[in-house]
Amino acid sequence: MRQSGLRCQWGRGGRTAEGDAVVSGPAGVAIRTRLRVSSADASVLTETGMFLGSLASRDLETRSRQGPGHDAASWALRKRELTESSSARWAGSITKATHDQWALARRGQAAEMAWLRGEITRTEARPARPLGAKADKRAGTTRGCVTRSEWHAKSRRLRVLQDRLTALRADWAAGRVHVVRGGKRLARLRHHLDEAGLSRHAWQERWRTARMFLAADGESGKRCGNETIRVTGSGELSIRLPAGLAHLANSPHGRYVLDATVAFTHRAGEWRDRIVADRAVAYRIHHDVLRGRWYVTASWQRAVAPAVPLRAALARGVVAVDMNDDHLAAWRLDVHGNPVGAPRRFFYDLSGSAQHRDAQIRHALTRLLHHTRRTGVSSIAIEDLDFTDGSTRERHGRNKSFRRLISRFPTAKLKARLVLMAAEWNVGVVAVDPAYTSRWGAQHWRRPLTTATREVTRHDAAAVAIGRRALGHPIRRRTAPPPHDRRDRAGHRTVQAGPETRGREETRPRLPGPRTRSVPPGRGAKAGDQRAQHRSGHAAGPTSWRQDVLPPSLQEYG
């Protein structure tokens, strides 16, 4: 049973709100392998991909013109027009892909409008304040601009953001989307070839490859789960050519069989079980121009396993993780919220290319999951961080280094990858509110956990705070003492153990030194005068004392 989960738990201090249950893990699987094609196979794949890519570009243009008024009848009409040039299955894959691309662009427009509204709200607050005005947290006001030039720059930026929002709202109302098959970044690179170090021929090769279309959806009940791009159990790969390229077929029924064979290594058994049972498997063939390699990707859906109840996921404790710029600070906590063992740190390097950063994160999460399995814990607690709108100057001022830090911090990617990887390890993921975890963890847990042989960092203490919040315990080690008149009614002071724990009512060990926090031992104005604690018998000033030889009753006879 594979499942992972994401539970949000909000609250600060000792007050928390329990989540409903652990969310189920991913419902899709994708595997990829290299395809060692010959020159003849590469020529056929390139020509087929360019032909289908031209059909996909034309269909995307038609779909964009329809806008929100698209319905099932218009979809069927688009599919019939594409079927004449290709086939019914190719037409279905193309129309679905273009519709998904249009829907993705619409979601991007909605997200950009939400971001612009937030930026406008934050930006227009500062020019409205007097120059040099300070922020007032109680009144909810922000600080004003320092100089007149800063006020002018903020006003110009506010105008630019408002114009962008106006244009975006007009596109949203009209149903217009701005989509480029092949990617806007690669399209704009055409005008900066010298800066990118590319020739015109190299750019055209990349542009042509990015616009190819070689993807087919699976279909249950058909041979090997896909009638358009078919991969058999022996590794034979064949493609149903479109009607316009039927003359390239080397097999009956208009199919082209490649000389290269397919050999999946990751999840090969699960993939083989699906094709033997003729269950749907989708395939995508793409060309990496930079490496000069061809790849084939297989993907399918799987039944979602029932989610594990939250109580069962936290029954054996939790491994709490504090995410940082260069490492993951992890510490195991038992069910009572007490740290067990020593803290662990899993380092990674976020410099370099995107592929290098992704590999570093994947390696760190793999070591974290290995550590979780060794400890016998079935859940991991992380912070529900979101820095999507926290890297702007309006929120962090002129602190460019901190803004650059949170901009490159892969919170969303790290959390999503952890959920996906934990699903294969039968490990649940619990996301908690990140409010004050670092501050309260350092305040309540860093000093008590530091020993002569172990230095506890601020990040280790934050991991303890995250784990206690995930388990439903307050971050503070002990609650405040009850009032003096209700000492017997308030109950036990500790919150680290439940009523069923043996030994919870035992007396605490006597610590050397004074019981006050203000006066160290041996200090103060009356440190040497022990009689000062008894006010009735305390002398007004220092006096000398000498014991007599005889008792008072016999002194008169002496």
Stockholm file with secondary structure:
# STOCKHOLM 1.0

chainA/1-558         MRQSGLRCQWGRGGRTAEGDAVVSGPAGVAIRTRLRVSSADASVLTETGMFLGSLASRDLETRSRQGPGHDAASWALRKRELTESSSARWAGSITKATHDQWALARRGQAAEMAWLRGEITRTEARPARPLGAKADKRAGTTRGCVTRSEWHAKSRRLRVLQDRLTALRADWAAGRVHVVRGGKRLARLRHHLDEAGLSRHAWQERWRTARMFLAADGESGKRCGNETIRVTGSGELSIRLPAGLAHLANSPHGRYVLDATVAFTHRAGEWRDRIVADRAVAYRIHHDVLRGRWYVTASWQRAVAPAVPLRAALARGVVAVDMNDDHLAAWRLDVHGNPVGAPRRFFYDLSGSAQHRDAQIRHALTRLLHHTRRTGVSSIAIEDLDFTDGSTRERHGRNKSFRRLISRFPTAKLKARLVLMAAEWNVGVVAVDPAYTSRWGAQHWRRPLTTATREVTRHDAAAVAIGRRALGHPIRRRTAPPPHDRRDRAGHRTVQAGPETRGREETRPRLPGPRTRSVPPGRGAKAGDQRAQHRSGHAAGPTSWRQDVLPPSLQEYG
#=GR chainA/1-558 SS CCCCCCCCCCCSTTCCCCCSCCCCCCCEEEEEEEECCCHHHHHHHHHHHHHHHHHHHHHHHHHHHHGGGCCHHHHHHHHHHHHTTSCHHHHHHHHHHHHHHHHHHHHHHHHHHHHHHHHHHHHHHTTTSCTTCCCBTTTTBCCCCSSHHHHHHHHHHHHHHHHHHHHHHHHHHHTCCCCCTTCHHHHHGGGCHHHHTCCHHHHHHHHHHHTCCCEECCCTTSGGGCSSEEECTTCEEEEECCGGGGGGCCBTTTEEEEEEECCCCTTHHHHHHHHHTTCCCEEEEEEETTTTEEEEEEEEECCCCCCCCHHHHTTTCEEEEEECSSEEEEEEECTTSCEEEEEEEEECCCCSCHHHHHHHHHHHHHHHHHHHHHHTCCEEEEECCCCSSSSSHHHHTTCHHHHHHHHHCCHHHHHHHHHHHHHTTTCEEEEECCTTHHHHHIIIIIHHHCCSSCCCCHHHHHHHHHHHHHHTCCSSSBCCCCCGGGHHHHCCSBCSSCTTSTTTTSCCCCCSSCSCSSSCTTCSTTSSCGGGGCSTTCCSSCCCCCCCSSCGGGGGGC
#=GC SS_cons         CCCCCCCCCCCSTTCCCCCSCCCCCCCEEEEEEEECCCHHHHHHHHHHHHHHHHHHHHHHHHHHHHGGGCCHHHHHHHHHHHHTTSCHHHHHHHHHHHHHHHHHHHHHHHHHHHHHHHHHHHHHHTTTSCTTCCCBTTTTBCCCCSSHHHHHHHHHHHHHHHHHHHHHHHHHHHTCCCCCTTCHHHHHGGGCHHHHTCCHHHHHHHHHHHTCCCEECCCTTSGGGCSSEEECTTCEEEEECCGGGGGGCCBTTTEEEEEEECCCCTTHHHHHHHHHTTCCCEEEEEEETTTTEEEEEEEEECCCCCCCCHHHHTTTCEEEEEECSSEEEEEEECTTSCEEEEEEEEECCCCSCHHHHHHHHHHHHHHHHHHHHHHTCCEEEEECCCCSSSSSHHHHTTCHHHHHHHHHCCHHHHHHHHHHHHHTTTCEEEEECCTTHHHHHIIIIIHHHCCSSCCCCHHHHHHHHHHHHHHTCCSSSBCCCCCGGGHHHHCCSBCSSCTTSTTTTSCCCCCSSCSCSSSCTTCSTTSSCGGGGCSTTCCSSCCCCCCCSSCGGGGGGC
//
